[in-house]
Every structure is written in structure tokens, then in C-alpha cells.
């Protein structure tokens, strides 16, 4: 019985952590190098990880983001440039 409860609790934790992950796609409207944020053409802002090379980004670039909302901030966990 304890194993079943433990497995159930682990499954709930896994499901709840996945529920916060989200994706966004669009063109970069603006880049704030000081705050390490980008704003997409949908008007939403996303925080870049500290180790990210902000200089590699340009306004108008098409991106696909995976992000988590941490303390009310959309924090990017992965970024891809969609192929043409």
C-alpha cells in the first residue's frame, strides 16, 4: 500500500511540474539587453537565461520558445529558430 501511495504522489508531482511548461512562437519585436528579456510580436515578454548570448538575437527573428512561469515571470527554458 505504501508503494502505491508513493508512486501516486510521484506521478502527481510529475504531472503538476509539466502543467506549468508552455510554448510560444512569433517574431522578436524588441530585445532588452540590460534586463535580458525579449518581447514577441504577441506583446508578451520572456526572460532569457543568464548564460544566453543575447547578441545572437535580432529583432524580426522568428523563434519558438519553451518557457516556465517562475514567480510571475515567463522564463525561457529552450529556444529554437524554426526552419524555413
Phi, psi and omega per residue, in radians:
X1 nan -0.707 -3.141
X2 -1.130 -0.640 3.102
X3 -1.097 -0.728 -3.141
X4 -1.098 -0.772 3.117
X5 -1.131 -0.744 3.117
X6 -1.089 -0.763 3.116
X7 -1.129 -0.709 3.112
X8 -1.104 -0.762 3.127
X9 -1.109 -0.722 3.116
X10 -1.114 -0.691 3.115
X11 -1.126 -0.725 3.119
X12 -1.095 -0.769 3.126
X13 -1.080 -0.757 3.126
X14 -1.095 -0.799 -3.137
X15 -1.119 -0.737 -3.099
X16 -1.209 -0.561 3.119
X17 -1.266 -0.560 3.107
X18 -1.248 -0.540 -3.077
X19 -1.093 -0.430 -3.102
X20 -1.494 -0.294 3.139
X21 -1.255 2.507 -3.129
X22 -2.567 2.943 3.109
X23 -2.242 2.692 3.055
X24 -2.540 2.586 3.127
X25 -2.389 2.469 3.093
X26 2.914 -2.999 3.114
X27 -1.710 2.526 3.101
X28 -1.269 2.091 3.133
X29 -1.529 -0.734 3.135
X30 -2.662 2.740 -3.137
X31 -2.249 2.239 3.064
X32 -1.899 1.787 -3.073
X33 -1.174 -0.564 -3.121
X34 -1.277 -0.762 -3.115
X35 -1.550 -0.069 -3.099
X36 0.954 0.859 3.106
X37 -2.238 2.689 2.985
X38 -2.176 2.648 3.046
X39 -2.086 2.257 3.116
X40 -1.562 2.996 -3.137
X41 -1.178 -0.132 3.047
X42 -1.477 -0.036 3.110
X43 1.552 -0.099 -3.120
X44 -1.590 2.509 3.128
X45 -1.786 2.616 -3.101
X46 -2.390 2.345 -3.130
X47 -1.500 2.283 3.099
X48 -1.482 2.606 3.047
X49 -1.130 2.622 -3.073
X50 -1.004 -0.561 -3.094
X51 -1.494 0.029 -3.076
X52 -1.296 2.421 3.094
X53 -1.452 1.630 -3.090
X54 -1.087 -0.522 -3.116
X55 -1.152 -0.281 3.118
X56 -1.347 -0.217 -3.118
X57 -1.679 2.616 3.073
X58 -2.381 2.570 3.044
X59 -1.064 2.449 -3.129
X60 1.635 -0.208 3.108
X61 -1.181 2.428 3.052
X62 -1.494 2.260 -3.127
X63 -2.359 2.724 3.002
X64 -2.138 2.117 -3.063
X65 -1.967 2.533 2.860
X66 -1.972 2.349 -3.096
X67 -2.574 2.774 3.030
X68 -2.077 2.602 3.056
X69 -1.639 1.973 -3.102
X70 -2.079 2.064 -3.107
X71 0.901 0.693 3.091
X72 1.400 0.102 -3.121
X73 -1.973 2.290 3.071
X74 -1.317 1.828 -3.058
X75 -1.845 2.109 -3.083
X76 -1.200 2.283 3.058
X77 -1.881 -0.385 3.128
X78 -2.760 2.565 3.141
X79 -2.441 2.362 3.082
X80 -2.276 2.643 3.013
X81 -1.772 1.943 -3.117
X82 -1.030 2.455 3.115
X83 -1.379 2.636 -3.110
X84 -1.293 nan nan
